[in-house]
Amino acid sequence: MTGSTIHIPRPARSFSAKDFSITEQILRNRGAFFNEVREGIELPSKIRAMLVSSITFFALYGAVMGSSHSLWQTMSSAVKLPLLFLATLIVCVPSLYFFSLLFGSNQSLGQSLTIILTAITVTSVLLLSCAPITLFFLLTTSPTSHYQFFKLLNVSIFAVSGLMGIVFLYQGMHVVTSDQPEGAANRRRVLVMWMFVYAFVGSQMAWTVRPFIGAPGSPFELFRQLGGNFYANILQSIGEVLGFLIVR
């Protein structure tokens, strides 16, 4: 019909390469990314893309960890590792948001969630980048005789990746609240304390939903009985690797 415009409805958006390209955008041009978050530009699409990317990357690295034991452990770790980070996110986001409001922040919940997801996304992509290293040691050492070493290797990779994610979180919060000088010093203190809380919650959550690797010679376990704690177990593992003691 002359002069008329035909509107074709857009199909529902599905997962695409654009969801994964956000990691490169964050790593290459974090300043522009954080400025967009401060202006509230396309926060829902950013949140969606980071969720898709981080869940995929965590699942892939979880599968690499679990492959040292069995197929069931591989699938279990691929599911549990993304759930671990998402559960920690759900537990910790409200405290950071409301304490920030208490000390004068005017950022929205969506902005806070986007910045924290940025840290998680950076952590996930760095973990995935270390997967070839994990696979190398998995293929060149015996999981039975080097189980404690393999566990400490993964803890170290998580620690370094998580630390880099925290750096992005701190920088992002600084940019987003740069136009809010009142109470800035107190908000920085809150953020630093929250980082420690986040690390403790995450490590305890990981201990609760373990195993991710699976002990050699033992049958597959979806979860282990509660007991002990993450930090004592890591010290025991270090002791065994150095030959000081044997972990039972």
C-alpha positions as CSV (number, residue, x, y, z in Angstrom):
1,M,0.0,0.0,0.0
2,T,1.4,3.4,-1.0
3,G,2.8,5.5,1.8
4,S,2.2,2.8,4.4
5,T,5.0,1.3,6.5
6,I,5.1,-2.4,7.3
7,H,6.4,-3.2,10.8
8,I,8.0,-6.6,11.1
9,P,8.1,-7.8,14.6
10,R,11.6,-8.6,15.9
11,P,12.2,-12.1,16.9
12,A,13.0,-12.8,20.6
13,R,16.7,-12.3,21.2
14,S,18.6,-15.5,21.8
15,F,22.1,-16.0,23.0
16,S,24.6,-14.6,20.6
17,A,28.3,-13.8,20.2
18,K,27.5,-10.2,21.4
19,D,26.9,-11.6,24.9
20,F,30.4,-12.9,25.0
21,S,32.0,-9.9,23.4
22,I,31.2,-7.9,26.5
23,T,34.3,-9.4,28.2
24,E,36.6,-7.9,25.6
25,Q,34.8,-4.6,26.0
26,I,35.4,-4.7,29.7
27,L,39.1,-5.7,29.4
28,R,40.0,-3.4,26.5
29,N,38.1,-0.2,27.5
30,R,37.0,-0.4,31.1
31,G,36.9,3.3,31.5
32,A,34.2,3.8,28.8
33,F,32.3,0.7,30.1
34,F,32.2,2.1,33.7
35,N,31.2,5.6,32.4
36,E,28.2,3.9,30.6
37,V,27.3,2.2,33.9
38,R,27.5,5.6,35.7
39,E,25.1,7.1,33.1
40,G,22.8,4.0,33.3
41,I,23.2,3.1,29.6
42,E,21.8,-0.3,28.7
43,L,22.2,-1.8,32.1
44,P,19.8,-4.7,31.5
45,S,21.6,-5.8,28.3
46,K,25.0,-5.5,30.1
47,I,23.7,-7.6,33.0
48,R,22.3,-10.2,30.6
49,A,25.5,-10.4,28.6
50,M,27.7,-10.8,31.7
51,L,25.4,-13.4,33.2
52,V,25.6,-15.5,30.0
53,S,29.3,-15.1,29.6
54,S,30.3,-15.7,33.2
55,I,28.0,-18.8,33.6
56,T,29.4,-20.3,30.4
57,F,33.0,-19.6,31.4
58,F,32.5,-20.9,34.9
59,A,30.8,-24.1,33.6
60,L,33.7,-24.8,31.2
61,Y,36.3,-24.4,33.9
62,G,34.3,-26.4,36.3
63,A,34.2,-29.2,33.8
64,V,38.0,-29.1,33.5
65,M,38.3,-29.4,37.2
66,G,35.9,-32.2,37.5
67,S,37.5,-34.1,34.6
68,S,40.3,-35.3,36.9
69,H,37.8,-37.7,38.6
70,S,34.9,-39.0,36.5
71,L,32.3,-38.0,34.0
72,W,29.7,-37.5,36.8
73,Q,32.2,-35.2,38.6
74,T,32.8,-33.3,35.4
75,M,29.1,-32.6,34.9
76,S,28.6,-31.8,38.6
77,S,31.4,-29.3,38.7
78,A,30.3,-27.7,35.5
79,V,26.9,-27.0,37.2
80,K,28.1,-26.2,40.7
81,L,30.8,-23.7,39.9
82,P,28.4,-21.1,38.2
83,L,25.9,-21.7,41.0
84,L,28.6,-21.0,43.6
85,F,29.3,-17.6,42.2
86,L,25.7,-16.7,41.6
87,A,24.7,-17.8,45.1
88,T,27.6,-15.7,46.6
89,L,26.4,-12.7,44.5
90,I,22.8,-13.1,45.8
91,V,24.0,-13.2,49.4
92,C,26.4,-10.3,49.2
93,V,24.8,-7.7,46.8
94,P,22.2,-6.4,49.3
95,S,24.7,-5.6,52.0
96,L,27.0,-3.5,49.6
97,Y,24.0,-1.7,48.1
98,F,22.3,-0.6,51.4
99,F,25.6,0.2,53.2
100,S,26.6,2.4,50.2
101,L,23.2,4.2,50.4
102,L,23.8,4.7,54.2
103,F,27.0,6.6,53.4
104,G,25.6,8.9,50.7
105,S,25.7,6.8,47.5
106,N,22.9,7.5,45.0
107,Q,23.7,4.6,42.6
108,S,20.8,2.3,41.8
109,L,20.6,-1.4,42.6
110,G,21.1,-2.1,38.9
111,Q,24.4,-0.1,38.8
112,S,25.7,-2.0,41.9
113,L,24.7,-5.3,40.4
114,T,26.4,-4.4,37.1
115,I,29.6,-3.4,38.7
116,I,29.8,-6.6,40.8
117,L,28.9,-8.7,37.8
118,T,31.8,-7.0,36.0
119,A,34.1,-8.4,38.7
120,I,32.6,-11.8,38.4
121,T,32.9,-11.8,34.6
122,V,36.5,-10.8,34.7
123,T,37.1,-13.6,37.2
124,S,35.4,-16.1,35.0
125,V,37.2,-15.2,31.8
126,L,40.6,-15.3,33.6
127,L,39.7,-18.7,35.0
128,L,38.9,-19.9,31.5
129,S,42.2,-18.5,30.2
130,C,44.0,-20.7,32.8
131,A,42.2,-23.8,31.7
132,P,45.0,-24.9,29.4
133,I,47.4,-24.7,32.4
134,T,45.1,-26.8,34.5
135,L,44.7,-29.3,31.7
136,F,48.5,-29.5,31.2
137,F,49.1,-30.5,34.8
138,L,46.1,-32.8,34.7
139,L,47.6,-34.7,31.7
140,T,51.2,-34.7,32.8
141,T,50.7,-35.6,36.5
142,S,48.8,-38.4,38.2
143,P,45.7,-37.1,40.0
144,T,46.0,-40.0,42.5
145,S,49.5,-39.1,43.6
146,H,49.3,-35.3,43.1
147,Y,45.7,-34.7,44.3
148,Q,46.7,-32.1,46.9
149,F,49.0,-30.3,44.4
150,F,46.2,-30.2,41.8
151,K,43.8,-28.8,44.5
152,L,46.3,-26.1,45.5
153,L,46.9,-25.2,41.9
154,N,43.2,-24.6,41.4
155,V,42.9,-22.6,44.6
156,S,45.9,-20.4,43.4
157,I,44.3,-19.8,40.0
158,F,41.0,-18.9,41.7
159,A,42.8,-16.5,44.1
160,V,44.6,-14.7,41.3
161,S,41.6,-14.5,39.1
162,G,39.4,-13.4,42.0
163,L,41.9,-10.7,43.0
164,M,41.9,-9.2,39.5
165,G,38.1,-9.2,39.5
166,I,38.2,-7.3,42.8
167,V,40.5,-4.7,41.2
168,F,37.9,-4.1,38.5
169,L,35.2,-3.9,41.2
170,Y,37.1,-1.2,43.1
171,Q,37.8,0.7,39.9
172,G,34.2,0.5,38.8
173,M,32.8,1.7,42.1
174,H,35.3,4.6,42.0
175,V,34.1,5.7,38.5
176,V,30.4,5.3,39.2
177,T,30.5,7.3,42.4
178,S,33.1,9.9,41.1
179,D,30.4,12.6,41.0
180,Q,29.4,11.9,44.6
181,P,32.3,13.3,46.8
182,E,30.3,13.5,50.0
183,G,30.9,10.3,52.1
184,A,33.4,9.0,49.5
185,A,36.0,8.0,52.1
186,N,33.4,6.1,54.2
187,R,32.1,4.3,51.1
188,R,35.7,3.2,50.2
189,R,36.0,1.7,53.7
190,V,32.7,-0.1,53.3
191,L,33.8,-1.4,49.9
192,V,37.1,-2.8,51.3
193,M,35.3,-4.5,54.2
194,W,32.7,-5.9,51.8
195,M,35.4,-7.4,49.7
196,F,36.7,-9.4,52.7
197,V,33.1,-10.4,53.5
198,Y,32.6,-11.5,49.9
199,A,35.8,-13.6,49.9
200,F,34.8,-15.3,53.2
201,V,31.3,-16.0,52.0
202,G,32.6,-17.3,48.7
203,S,35.1,-19.6,50.3
204,Q,32.6,-21.0,52.8
205,M,30.1,-21.5,50.1
206,A,32.7,-23.4,48.1
207,W,33.4,-25.6,51.1
208,T,29.7,-26.2,51.6
209,V,29.0,-27.4,48.0
210,R,32.3,-29.3,47.5
211,P,33.7,-31.4,45.9
212,F,34.7,-29.8,42.6
213,I,37.7,-32.0,41.9
214,G,36.8,-35.3,43.6
215,A,39.2,-37.3,45.8
216,P,41.1,-40.1,43.9
217,G,40.0,-43.6,44.6
218,S,36.7,-42.5,46.1
219,P,33.2,-42.8,44.5
220,F,31.5,-39.8,43.0
221,E,29.8,-37.6,45.6
222,L,27.5,-34.7,44.8
223,F,28.1,-33.1,48.2
224,R,30.2,-34.0,51.1
225,Q,29.3,-34.0,54.8
226,L,29.9,-30.7,56.5
227,G,32.9,-30.5,58.8
228,G,36.2,-28.7,59.1
229,N,36.7,-25.5,57.1
230,F,38.2,-24.3,53.9
231,Y,41.3,-22.6,55.4
232,A,42.3,-25.6,57.6
233,N,42.0,-27.9,54.7
234,I,44.2,-25.7,52.5
235,L,46.9,-25.6,55.3
236,Q,46.7,-29.4,55.5
237,S,47.1,-29.7,51.7
238,I,50.1,-27.4,51.8
239,G,51.6,-29.6,54.6
240,E,51.2,-32.7,52.5
241,V,52.7,-31.2,49.3
242,L,55.7,-30.1,51.4
243,G,55.9,-33.5,53.0
244,F,55.0,-32.4,56.5
245,L,51.9,-34.5,57.0
246,I,49.5,-36.8,55.2
247,V,45.9,-35.7,54.7
248,R,43.3,-38.4,55.3
